[in-house]
Amino acid sequence: MPTDSAVIYQIPDGDSGLKLLEDQMSQCTSDTERELLLKYPTVYIHNRPDRPDGGMYEVYIGETNDIIQRTKQHFESAREQGSWQSSMINQENARLYIIGHPHFNKSLTLDIENRLMLYMSSVPSVRHIRNLRGNEQGEYYTSDEFISIFNTIWDQLQAKDDRLFPNRTLIEEAAIFKASPFHKLTENQRQDKAQILAIIHDALQNNAMGQLVFVEGEAGTGKTVLNSSMFYDLCTETKGDGRTPKYNCHLLVNHDEQLTVYQQIAAKIDLHSAEDKFISKPTSFINTHLGKRTVDVAFIDEAHLLWTQGKQSYRGKDQLTDIRRIARVTVIMFDPDQQLHTQDYWAPDIVRRLRDEAMHQQSLKTRVRSYYFRMTNQFRIRGNQETINWIHDFVNRQVIRRIPADDHYEIKIFDDPARLDAAIREKAADEKTRLSRMLATFDWPYIDKKKPANGDRYWNVTVGNWKKAWNKQIDFAAEHHLTREQQRKLKTQSWAEQEYTIEEIGSTFTIQGSDLNYAGVILGPSVTFRNGRIVIDPTKSEDHKATNQRTLENGEKKSFGEQFIRNEVNILMTRGVDGLYIYAVDDELRKALLQASSRINKTGNN
C-alpha cells in the first residue's frame, strides 16, 4: 500500500457491521491495513440517508484510538432514546466509514475530524451534522502534512460515494463553507478568539451589562470566520445536563445573503441557543427584546450595516445602542470602508468614540487591557502585496498605478463590456473557476418588484447597444418548472452560487460578504477620471440610499455620496479570489486603465 494512501473500510452501521469488520480484520492478509485500523488512531463517519437511493444524509464524525471499543460504545448509546446514535445506528441504509492512514497521530486525527465537519456541513446532500463541538489543533509534528492527507482521504471517499463526498472545489466555493465555524484559525485568530471568549466569560460571570468588543478589519481579513467560530463555541457550551445551552447567544446581520448563510449553518449543525430565533436581523432582534428581556451575547457581523437612524419598522435612533441595552456583551465585526447608505452612516467621531471605549475597557480577572482587536491579514485575494496595493491605491488614493505582474492573481482591463461578459462566462464554464460573475456599480435604474416602464422584461445594465439584466430578477424556478427539491436547493444557495446568475449582473446588494473566483466589474458613469485622478460623481448614481442627504445630530444636512460610492467600488473590486476584470464606462477612465495595463494588445485587452 502506498504511504500516501488511506485505508478506508465501509461497513453496515450496526452490530452486524462491527462483526463483519472484526472478521475482515482477522482474515486480512495485509498487516499494514490491520495495524492502521486496529492499533493506530482512526477517523470514522457514521452516515444515514433518508432514502435507499441517497436522499438527504445525517452524519456524525469522530476519531478514536480504539475503533472497535469506540464503535461498541456508540452502539450502546443507540439504546438511549433521543441520542444521535438512536436515530442513525442499526437503521436502514446506515453505513460507517472507518479511515486509517500511516501518518495518523492524535493531533492529526483531531484536525481531520474537524475538517471533515467543515466540508460535510457544506455538502448540499447533508441535512445534519450531529457532532456537538469541533476540536481544532495548533501546530504539531506532522501538521504540515495535514491538508495533503485530508485531500487524499476526501478524494478516496468521493470515489466511494460522490453524493455524500462531492468534488472539493464545489464545496470550497459554497458561501456556507466560507462562513463555517470549523475553519482552522491562524495563530493570530486563535489568540484573538481566546482573549475575546475570556472577556465574554468574565463579563457574564460578573453580570456586566453593555460590554463592547470591537473587532475591526477590511474586507477579506477573516472577521466572519472568527465571528462564526466564537458564536459556535458559546452555543455549544452546555449546562450540567450536557444538552441545555449554557448561554443565550444571538447572531445578527443586516444583510439578506449573509443571514441566509448563517441560518443554513445553524440548521445543518443543529445549533441551539436559549431562544429559538437566535439568528436574525437587528431590527427583529431589537423589537423582540428591547425593554422586555436581556440576552448574554450578541455577535454582529457586518456591523457597519447597522442603522444609525430610524427607518421602516425600526423606530429607534441607533441600532448598536439599542442592542447594547439588551446584551450583556456585544461583539461587533466592523469595516468603515463598507458603509454604503445614509441609514447606516457612522460619523468618524462616533467610530473613534467606540474604538476608544473598547480600548480602555479592562478586566482585572482576565488581565485583558483592551476590548479592541484589529485584523490585518488578507485571506480573500490571492494576489501579492503589489496587487493588493494597486487596488487600495485605486480606491483610497484615487490614482491608477501600472498594473503589477502577479502569478496568482489576474487584473485584466477590457475596452468592451461584451468582451468582459464573454471572458467571465468562459471562467464560469471552467469547473475550477465556476464562481465567476459580473458586477456593476449602482448606476442604472432598478426598482424591486416593479417592471421597467419602457417595456423591457428586466431592469438592465446598459452600455451602448449592450445590456444585461441585474439584481436577482430572473425567476429561474418558475421559468424552468423546477421540482420542490430543486427549488429547495436553489434557496440554499447564495446569488453567486446559483448557475443561472451568470445571466445577471450583481451589485453590492447581492455580493457583499461573498467571494468570487473572478469578479467582472463594470465601473459605471459615477466613476470617472479627470486631471490624473479618479473622481466620483454622485449625480450619475441611481442608488438614492447612497446619494440622499443625511441629517446629522446637530441638524445639519450633508451628503456622503462620494464616500459611499467609493466604498461600493472597494467592495466590488475586492470580491475576486483569483482575479479582477474591469470595464469602465467613462472614456477617460477606461483609457487610463488600459494605459496602466502592462500588456496591451490591439483589441485593448490585457
C-alpha positions as CSV (number, residue, x, y, z in Angstrom):
1,M,0.0,0.0,0.0
2,P,1.4,3.4,-0.9
3,T,2.4,5.5,2.1
4,D,0.3,8.5,0.9
5,S,-2.9,6.5,0.6
6,A,-5.6,6.0,3.3
7,V,-7.2,2.7,4.3
8,I,-11.0,3.2,4.2
9,Y,-13.5,0.5,5.2
10,Q,-17.2,0.8,4.7
11,I,-19.5,-1.4,6.8
12,P,-23.2,-1.5,7.7
13,D,-23.7,0.7,10.8
14,G,-24.9,-1.8,13.3
15,D,-24.0,-4.9,15.2
16,S,-23.7,-7.0,12.0
17,G,-21.3,-4.4,10.6
18,L,-19.0,-4.5,13.6
19,K,-18.9,-8.3,13.4
20,L,-18.1,-8.0,9.7
21,L,-15.2,-5.6,10.5
22,E,-13.7,-7.9,13.1
23,D,-14.0,-10.9,10.7
24,Q,-12.4,-8.9,7.9
25,M,-9.5,-7.8,10.1
26,S,-8.9,-11.4,11.4
27,Q,-8.7,-12.6,7.8
28,C,-6.9,-9.5,6.3
29,T,-3.7,-10.5,4.5
30,S,-2.2,-7.0,4.9
31,D,-0.5,-6.5,8.3
32,T,-0.3,-2.8,7.5
33,E,-4.0,-2.3,7.0
34,R,-4.8,-4.3,10.1
35,E,-2.4,-2.2,12.1
36,L,-3.6,1.1,10.8
37,L,-7.2,0.3,11.7
38,L,-6.8,-1.5,15.0
39,K,-3.6,-0.1,16.5
40,Y,-3.3,3.5,15.1
41,P,-5.7,6.4,15.7
42,T,-8.6,6.4,13.2
43,V,-11.3,8.7,12.0
44,Y,-14.8,7.4,11.4
45,I,-18.0,8.7,9.8
46,H,-21.5,7.4,10.7
47,N,-23.9,8.3,7.9
48,R,-27.5,7.5,7.1
49,P,-29.5,8.7,4.1
50,D,-33.3,9.1,4.3
51,R,-33.8,7.1,1.1
52,P,-32.3,4.0,-0.4
53,D,-31.1,6.0,-3.4
54,G,-29.3,8.6,-1.3
55,G,-31.6,11.4,-0.4
56,M,-30.5,13.6,2.5
57,Y,-27.9,12.4,5.0
58,E,-27.4,12.6,8.7
59,V,-23.8,12.4,9.7
60,Y,-21.6,12.0,12.7
61,I,-17.8,12.3,12.5
62,G,-15.4,11.2,15.2
63,E,-11.9,10.0,15.9
64,T,-10.6,7.3,18.3
65,N,-7.5,5.3,19.4
66,D,-9.6,2.1,19.5
67,I,-12.2,1.9,16.8
68,I,-13.7,-1.5,18.0
69,Q,-14.3,-0.3,21.5
70,R,-15.5,3.2,20.4
71,T,-18.0,1.7,18.0
72,K,-19.3,-0.6,20.7
73,Q,-19.8,2.4,22.9
74,H,-21.8,4.1,20.2
75,F,-23.9,1.0,19.7
76,E,-24.7,1.0,23.5
77,S,-25.7,4.7,23.3
78,A,-28.1,3.8,20.4
79,R,-30.4,2.3,23.1
80,E,-30.9,5.8,24.7
81,Q,-33.9,7.5,23.3
82,G,-33.1,11.0,21.9
83,S,-29.4,10.3,21.3
84,W,-28.0,10.9,17.9
85,Q,-27.0,7.2,17.8
86,S,-30.6,6.1,18.2
87,S,-31.6,7.9,15.0
88,M,-28.7,6.6,12.9
89,I,-27.3,3.3,14.1
90,N,-28.9,0.0,13.2
91,Q,-31.2,1.9,10.8
92,E,-31.9,1.0,7.2
93,N,-29.2,2.2,4.8
94,A,-26.9,3.4,7.6
95,R,-23.2,3.0,6.9
96,L,-20.0,3.5,8.8
97,Y,-16.7,4.6,7.2
98,I,-13.5,3.8,9.1
99,I,-10.4,5.7,8.0
100,G,-6.8,4.9,8.8
101,H,-3.6,6.5,7.5
102,P,0.1,5.6,8.1
103,H,0.8,9.2,9.3
104,F,-2.1,9.5,11.7
105,N,-1.4,10.6,15.3
106,K,-3.8,12.0,17.8
107,S,-3.5,15.7,16.8
108,L,-3.7,14.9,13.1
109,T,-6.9,12.8,13.5
110,L,-8.5,15.6,15.5
111,D,-7.7,18.0,12.7
112,I,-9.0,15.6,10.1
113,E,-12.2,15.2,12.1
114,N,-12.6,19.0,12.3
115,R,-12.0,19.5,8.6
116,L,-14.5,16.7,7.7
117,M,-17.0,18.6,9.8
118,L,-16.1,21.8,7.8
119,Y,-16.6,20.1,4.4
120,M,-19.6,17.9,5.2
121,S,-21.5,20.7,6.8
122,S,-21.2,22.4,3.3
123,V,-22.3,19.4,1.3
124,P,-25.8,20.0,-0.2
125,S,-27.0,16.4,0.5
126,V,-26.1,16.6,4.2
127,R,-29.0,17.7,6.3
128,H,-27.5,17.4,9.7
129,I,-24.0,17.1,11.3
130,R,-24.7,15.5,14.7
131,N,-21.4,16.5,16.3
132,L,-21.6,18.9,19.3
133,R,-18.1,20.5,19.1
134,G,-15.0,20.6,17.0
135,N,-11.5,20.2,18.4
136,E,-9.1,22.3,16.4
137,Q,-5.4,21.7,17.0
138,G,-2.4,24.1,16.9
139,E,1.0,23.2,15.5
140,Y,2.4,19.7,15.8
141,Y,5.0,17.4,14.3
142,T,3.1,16.4,11.1
143,S,0.8,19.5,10.8
144,D,2.5,20.4,7.5
145,E,1.0,17.2,6.0
146,F,-2.5,17.9,7.2
147,I,-4.0,19.4,4.1
148,S,-2.5,16.9,1.6
149,I,-3.5,14.0,3.8
150,F,-7.1,15.3,4.1
151,N,-7.4,15.9,0.3
152,T,-6.2,12.3,-0.3
153,I,-8.8,10.9,2.1
154,W,-11.6,13.1,0.7
155,D,-10.8,12.0,-2.9
156,Q,-10.8,8.3,-1.9
157,L,-14.2,8.8,-0.2
158,Q,-15.5,10.6,-3.2
159,A,-14.7,7.5,-5.3
160,K,-17.0,5.5,-3.0
161,D,-19.9,8.0,-2.8
162,D,-19.8,11.2,-4.8
163,R,-23.1,12.4,-3.5
164,L,-22.0,12.3,0.1
165,F,-18.4,13.4,-0.8
166,P,-18.7,15.6,-3.8
167,N,-15.8,17.4,-5.6
168,R,-13.8,19.5,-3.2
169,T,-13.8,22.6,-5.4
170,L,-17.7,22.7,-5.4
171,I,-17.7,22.6,-1.6
172,E,-14.9,25.2,-1.2
173,E,-16.8,27.7,-3.3
174,A,-20.0,27.5,-1.3
175,A,-21.0,30.5,0.8
176,I,-21.8,28.2,3.7
177,F,-18.3,26.8,3.6
178,K,-16.7,30.2,3.7
179,A,-18.6,31.2,6.8
180,S,-18.3,27.9,8.6
181,P,-17.2,27.8,12.3
182,F,-15.0,24.8,11.5
183,H,-12.2,26.6,9.6
184,K,-8.7,26.1,11.2
185,L,-7.9,29.6,12.5
186,T,-4.5,31.3,12.1
187,E,-2.3,31.8,15.2
188,N,-3.4,35.5,15.3
189,Q,-7.1,34.5,15.0
190,R,-6.7,31.8,17.8
191,Q,-5.1,34.4,20.1
192,D,-7.9,36.9,19.4
193,K,-10.6,34.3,19.9
194,A,-9.1,33.1,23.2
195,Q,-9.0,36.7,24.5
196,I,-12.5,37.6,23.4
197,L,-14.0,34.4,24.9
198,A,-12.2,35.2,28.1
199,I,-13.7,38.7,28.1
200,I,-17.1,37.3,27.5
201,H,-16.9,34.6,30.2
202,D,-15.6,37.2,32.7
203,A,-18.4,39.7,31.8
204,L,-21.1,37.1,32.2
205,Q,-19.8,35.8,35.5
206,N,-19.8,39.3,36.8
207,N,-23.3,40.2,35.5
208,A,-21.9,43.0,33.3
209,M,-24.2,44.9,31.0
210,G,-23.5,46.6,27.7
211,Q,-19.8,45.5,27.4
212,L,-18.4,46.1,23.9
213,V,-15.9,44.1,22.0
214,F,-14.8,45.9,18.8
215,V,-13.2,43.9,16.0
216,E,-12.1,45.9,13.0
217,G,-10.7,44.8,9.7
218,E,-11.1,45.5,6.0
219,A,-12.8,43.1,3.6
220,G,-11.3,39.6,3.4
221,T,-9.4,39.7,6.7
222,G,-11.2,36.8,8.3
223,K,-13.8,38.7,10.5
224,T,-16.7,36.4,9.5
225,V,-14.8,33.2,10.2
226,L,-13.7,34.5,13.6
227,N,-17.2,35.6,14.4
228,S,-18.7,32.3,13.4
229,S,-16.1,30.3,15.4
230,M,-16.7,32.2,18.6
231,F,-20.5,32.0,18.2
232,Y,-20.4,28.3,17.6
233,D,-18.2,27.7,20.7
234,L,-20.5,29.6,23.0
235,C,-23.7,28.0,21.5
236,T,-22.2,24.5,22.1
237,E,-21.3,25.1,25.8
238,T,-24.0,23.3,27.8
239,K,-25.3,23.2,31.4
240,G,-24.8,20.2,33.7
241,D,-27.2,18.0,31.8
242,G,-24.9,18.2,28.8
243,R,-27.7,19.2,26.4
244,T,-29.2,22.5,27.5
245,P,-27.4,25.6,26.1
246,K,-25.5,27.4,28.8
247,Y,-25.7,30.8,27.2
248,N,-28.4,32.9,25.5
249,C,-26.4,33.9,22.4
250,H,-27.6,35.7,19.3
251,L,-26.1,36.4,15.9
252,L,-27.2,39.4,14.0
253,V,-26.5,40.6,10.4
254,N,-28.2,43.3,8.3
255,H,-27.6,41.6,5.0
256,D,-30.1,39.1,3.5
257,E,-27.5,36.8,1.8
258,Q,-25.3,36.5,4.9
259,L,-28.4,36.0,7.1
260,T,-29.5,33.0,5.0
261,V,-25.9,31.5,5.2
262,Y,-25.9,31.7,9.0
263,Q,-29.3,30.2,9.2
264,Q,-28.3,27.3,7.0
265,I,-25.2,26.7,9.1
266,A,-27.2,26.6,12.3
267,A,-29.7,24.2,10.8
268,K,-27.0,21.8,9.4
269,I,-25.0,21.5,12.6
270,D,-28.2,21.5,14.8
271,L,-27.0,24.7,16.7
272,H,-29.1,25.9,19.6
273,S,-29.3,28.8,22.0
274,A,-31.6,29.6,24.9
275,E,-34.1,31.1,22.5
276,D,-35.5,29.7,19.2
277,K,-34.9,32.6,16.9
278,F,-31.2,33.4,17.7
279,I,-30.1,34.3,14.2
280,S,-31.9,37.4,12.8
281,K,-31.7,40.9,11.5
282,P,-31.1,43.6,14.1
283,T,-34.5,45.2,13.8
284,S,-36.3,42.0,14.6
285,F,-34.0,41.3,17.5
286,I,-34.5,44.8,18.9
287,N,-38.3,44.8,18.5
288,T,-38.5,41.4,20.2
289,H,-36.2,42.1,23.2
290,L,-35.8,45.8,24.0
291,G,-37.5,46.6,27.3
292,K,-38.6,43.0,27.7
293,R,-35.6,40.8,28.4
294,T,-31.8,40.6,28.2
295,V,-29.5,38.2,26.4
296,D,-26.0,37.1,27.2
297,V,-24.1,37.8,24.0
298,A,-25.0,39.5,20.7
299,F,-22.5,38.8,17.8
300,I,-22.9,41.3,15.0
301,D,-21.4,40.5,11.6
302,E,-21.1,43.4,9.1
303,A,-21.8,45.8,12.0
304,H,-21.1,48.7,9.7
305,L,-24.5,48.0,8.2
306,L,-26.3,48.7,11.4
307,W,-28.8,51.6,11.1
308,T,-27.9,54.8,12.8
309,Q,-31.3,56.4,12.2
310,G,-34.9,55.2,12.3
311,K,-36.3,53.5,9.2
312,Q,-39.4,51.5,8.4
313,S,-40.1,49.0,11.2
314,Y,-37.2,50.3,13.3
315,R,-38.3,53.4,15.3
316,G,-35.1,53.9,17.4
317,K,-32.2,56.2,16.7
318,D,-29.2,53.9,16.7
319,Q,-29.3,50.1,16.5
320,L,-26.0,49.4,18.2
321,T,-27.0,51.5,21.3
322,D,-30.3,49.5,21.5
323,I,-28.6,46.2,21.1
324,R,-26.2,47.1,23.9
325,R,-29.2,47.8,26.1
326,I,-30.3,44.2,25.6
327,A,-27.0,42.2,25.6
328,R,-24.5,41.8,28.4
329,V,-21.8,41.6,25.8
330,T,-21.9,42.9,22.2
331,V,-19.2,41.7,19.8
332,I,-19.1,43.7,16.5
333,M,-17.2,43.0,13.3
334,F,-16.7,46.4,11.7
335,D,-15.2,47.8,8.5
336,P,-15.8,51.6,8.0
337,D,-15.0,51.2,4.3
338,Q,-18.1,49.0,3.7
339,Q,-20.7,51.6,4.7
340,L,-22.9,52.2,1.7
341,H,-26.1,54.1,2.7
342,T,-27.3,57.1,4.7
343,Q,-29.2,55.0,7.2
344,D,-26.0,53.2,8.2
345,Y,-23.7,56.2,8.1
346,W,-21.3,56.2,11.1
347,A,-19.8,59.6,11.8
348,P,-16.0,59.4,12.3
349,D,-16.2,60.8,15.8
350,I,-18.7,58.1,16.8
351,V,-16.4,55.3,15.4
352,R,-13.5,56.9,17.3
353,R,-15.5,57.0,20.5
354,L,-16.4,53.4,20.2
355,R,-12.8,52.4,19.5
356,D,-11.6,54.4,22.5
357,E,-14.3,52.9,24.7
358,A,-13.2,49.4,23.6
359,M,-9.5,50.1,24.0
360,H,-9.9,51.5,27.6
361,Q,-12.2,48.8,28.9
362,Q,-10.3,46.2,31.0
363,S,-10.9,43.1,33.1
364,L,-8.7,42.6,36.1
365,K,-9.7,38.9,36.3
366,T,-8.5,38.1,32.7
367,R,-5.8,40.8,32.6
368,V,-7.1,41.9,29.3
369,R,-6.4,45.6,28.9
370,S,-8.4,46.3,25.7
371,Y,-11.5,45.0,24.1
372,Y,-10.4,46.3,20.7
373,F,-9.0,44.0,18.1
374,R,-7.5,44.8,14.7
375,M,-7.4,42.2,11.9
376,T,-5.0,42.9,9.0
377,N,-4.1,39.7,7.2
378,Q,-5.7,39.4,3.8
379,F,-7.3,36.0,3.2
380,R,-9.6,36.6,0.2
381,I,-7.3,38.0,-2.5
382,R,-4.6,35.5,-3.5
383,G,-2.6,38.2,-5.2
384,N,0.8,39.5,-4.0
385,Q,1.2,42.7,-2.0
386,E,1.7,44.8,-5.1
387,T,-1.6,43.7,-6.4
388,I,-3.4,44.5,-3.2
389,N,-1.7,47.9,-3.1
390,W,-2.9,48.6,-6.7
391,I,-6.5,48.1,-5.6
392,H,-6.0,50.1,-2.5
393,D,-4.4,53.0,-4.5
394,F,-7.3,52.9,-7.0
395,V,-10.0,53.0,-4.3
396,N,-8.4,55.0,-1.4
397,R,-6.0,57.4,-3.1
398,Q,-7.9,57.7,-6.4
399,V,-4.8,57.1,-8.5
400,I,-4.1,54.5,-11.2
401,R,-0.7,52.8,-11.0
402,R,0.8,50.5,-13.5
403,I,-0.9,47.1,-13.1
404,P,1.7,44.8,-11.5
405,A,2.6,41.3,-12.7
406,D,1.2,38.6,-10.5
407,D,1.5,34.8,-10.9
408,H,-1.5,34.1,-8.6
409,Y,-3.9,36.9,-9.4
410,E,-5.0,38.5,-12.7
411,I,-6.1,42.1,-13.2
412,K,-7.4,42.5,-16.7
413,I,-8.8,45.6,-18.4
414,F,-11.4,45.5,-21.2
415,D,-12.5,48.1,-23.8
416,D,-15.9,46.5,-24.4
417,P,-18.5,45.2,-21.9
418,A,-19.4,42.3,-24.2
419,R,-15.8,41.1,-24.2
420,L,-15.8,41.3,-20.4
421,D,-19.0,39.3,-20.3
422,A,-17.6,36.7,-22.6
423,A,-14.4,36.4,-20.5
424,I,-16.4,35.9,-17.3
425,R,-18.7,33.3,-19.0
426,E,-15.6,31.4,-20.0
427,K,-14.3,31.4,-16.5
428,A,-17.7,30.3,-15.1
429,A,-17.7,27.4,-17.6
430,D,-14.5,26.1,-16.0
431,E,-15.1,23.8,-13.0
432,K,-12.1,25.4,-11.2
433,T,-13.4,29.0,-11.6
434,R,-17.1,28.4,-11.9
435,L,-17.8,31.0,-9.2
436,S,-17.2,33.9,-11.6
437,R,-19.8,36.6,-12.1
438,M,-20.4,40.1,-13.5
439,L,-20.9,43.0,-11.0
440,A,-21.6,46.8,-11.5
441,T,-21.8,50.0,-9.6
442,F,-25.4,51.0,-9.0
443,D,-25.5,53.5,-11.9
444,W,-28.6,52.1,-13.7
445,P,-32.2,52.3,-12.6
446,Y,-33.6,49.3,-10.6
447,I,-36.9,49.1,-8.7
448,D,-37.6,45.9,-6.8
449,K,-40.8,44.1,-7.7
450,K,-41.6,46.6,-10.4
451,K,-41.2,46.3,-14.2
452,P,-39.4,49.0,-16.3
453,A,-41.8,51.5,-18.0
454,N,-40.0,51.1,-21.3
455,G,-41.3,47.6,-21.9
456,D,-38.1,45.8,-21.2
457,R,-38.5,42.4,-19.4
458,Y,-35.9,43.3,-16.8
459,W,-34.1,46.3,-15.4
460,N,-30.8,46.3,-17.3
461,V,-27.2,47.5,-17.1
462,T,-27.0,49.2,-20.5
463,V,-23.8,50.3,-22.3
464,G,-24.4,51.4,-25.8
465,N,-26.2,48.5,-27.6
466,W,-25.2,46.0,-25.0
467,K,-27.4,45.2,-22.0
468,K,-27.8,42.6,-19.3
469,A,-30.3,42.0,-16.5
470,W,-29.3,42.7,-13.0
471,N,-30.0,42.2,-9.3
472,K,-31.8,38.9,-8.9
473,Q,-34.7,39.4,-11.3
474,I,-34.8,36.2,-13.2
475,D,-37.3,33.8,-11.8
476,F,-35.4,30.7,-12.7
477,A,-37.6,28.3,-10.7
478,A,-40.8,29.4,-12.4
479,E,-39.4,29.7,-15.9
480,H,-37.8,26.2,-15.8
481,H,-40.6,24.4,-13.8
482,L,-38.3,23.2,-11.0
483,T,-39.4,20.5,-8.6
484,R,-39.7,21.3,-4.9
485,E,-36.4,19.6,-4.2
486,Q,-34.7,21.7,-6.9
487,Q,-36.3,24.8,-5.6
488,R,-35.2,24.0,-2.0
489,K,-31.6,23.5,-3.2
490,L,-31.8,26.8,-5.1
491,K,-32.9,28.7,-2.0
492,T,-30.0,27.3,0.0
493,Q,-27.5,28.9,-2.4
494,S,-26.2,32.4,-2.4
495,W,-26.8,34.6,-5.5
496,A,-23.3,33.8,-6.9
497,E,-23.6,30.1,-6.4
498,Q,-26.8,29.8,-8.5
499,E,-25.7,28.8,-12.0
500,Y,-28.3,30.9,-13.8
501,T,-27.0,34.2,-12.3
502,I,-24.3,34.1,-15.0
503,E,-27.1,35.7,-16.9
504,E,-27.3,38.6,-14.5
505,I,-25.1,41.4,-13.1
506,G,-24.8,41.7,-9.4
507,S,-24.4,44.7,-7.1
508,T,-23.4,45.2,-3.5
509,F,-26.9,44.2,-2.6
510,T,-26.2,40.6,-3.8
511,I,-22.4,40.2,-3.4
512,Q,-21.4,42.0,-0.2
513,G,-19.8,39.5,2.2
514,S,-19.3,36.9,-0.6
515,D,-16.4,35.6,-2.6
516,L,-16.0,35.0,-6.3
517,N,-13.2,33.3,-8.3
518,Y,-13.2,36.1,-10.9
519,A,-15.1,39.4,-10.5
520,G,-16.0,41.1,-13.7
521,V,-16.7,44.7,-12.6
522,I,-18.4,47.4,-14.7
523,L,-17.5,50.8,-13.3
524,G,-20.5,52.9,-14.3
525,P,-20.8,56.6,-15.1
526,S,-20.4,57.7,-11.4
527,V,-16.7,56.6,-11.5
528,T,-14.7,59.0,-13.7
529,F,-11.1,60.1,-14.4
530,R,-10.2,63.8,-14.6
531,N,-6.8,65.5,-14.5
532,G,-4.9,62.4,-13.5
533,R,-7.2,61.3,-10.7
534,I,-10.3,59.2,-10.2
535,V,-13.3,61.4,-9.5
536,I,-16.6,60.2,-8.0
537,D,-19.7,61.8,-9.5
538,P,-22.7,61.0,-7.2
539,T,-25.1,62.7,-9.6
540,K,-24.6,59.7,-12.0
541,S,-25.6,57.1,-9.4
542,E,-29.0,55.5,-9.2
543,D,-28.5,54.4,-5.6
544,H,-30.5,57.1,-3.9
545,K,-29.9,55.5,-0.5
546,A,-26.3,56.4,-1.0
547,T,-26.7,59.9,-2.5
548,N,-29.6,61.3,-0.4
549,Q,-28.6,63.8,2.2
550,R,-28.3,62.7,5.8
551,T,-29.5,64.8,8.8
552,L,-26.7,64.8,11.4
553,E,-27.1,65.0,15.2
554,N,-26.7,68.8,15.0
555,G,-29.5,69.2,12.5
556,E,-27.1,69.8,9.6
557,K,-28.0,68.0,6.3
558,K,-25.0,66.6,4.5
559,S,-24.3,64.3,1.5
560,F,-21.9,61.4,1.7
561,G,-22.4,60.1,-1.8
562,E,-18.7,60.3,-2.8
563,Q,-17.7,58.3,0.2
564,F,-20.4,55.7,-0.2
565,I,-19.7,55.2,-3.9
566,R,-16.0,54.8,-3.2
567,N,-16.9,52.2,-0.6
568,E,-19.1,50.5,-3.2
569,V,-16.2,50.3,-5.6
570,N,-14.0,48.9,-2.9
571,I,-16.5,46.1,-2.2
572,L,-16.9,45.2,-5.9
573,M,-13.2,45.3,-6.6
574,T,-12.3,43.0,-3.6
575,R,-14.7,40.2,-4.4
576,G,-12.4,38.1,-6.6
577,V,-10.1,35.5,-5.1
578,D,-8.2,34.8,-8.3
579,G,-8.8,37.8,-10.5
580,L,-10.4,41.1,-11.3
581,Y,-11.7,42.1,-14.7
582,I,-12.7,45.7,-15.3
583,Y,-14.6,47.7,-17.9
584,A,-15.1,51.4,-17.3
585,V,-17.9,53.3,-18.9
586,D,-16.1,56.7,-18.6
587,D,-13.9,57.1,-21.7
588,E,-11.0,58.8,-19.8
589,L,-11.1,56.2,-17.0
590,R,-11.1,53.4,-19.5
591,K,-8.2,54.9,-21.4
592,A,-6.2,55.4,-18.2
593,L,-6.8,51.8,-17.1
594,L,-5.8,50.4,-20.5
595,Q,-2.6,52.5,-20.3
596,A,-1.9,51.1,-16.9
597,S,-2.0,47.6,-18.2
598,S,1.4,46.1,-18.7
599,R,0.5,44.2,-21.9
600,I,-2.0,46.0,-24.2
601,N,-2.8,44.2,-27.4
602,K,-4.6,45.6,-30.5
603,T,-8.1,45.0,-29.1
604,G,-7.3,46.9,-25.9
605,N,-7.4,43.8,-23.6
606,N,-4.6,42.6,-21.4
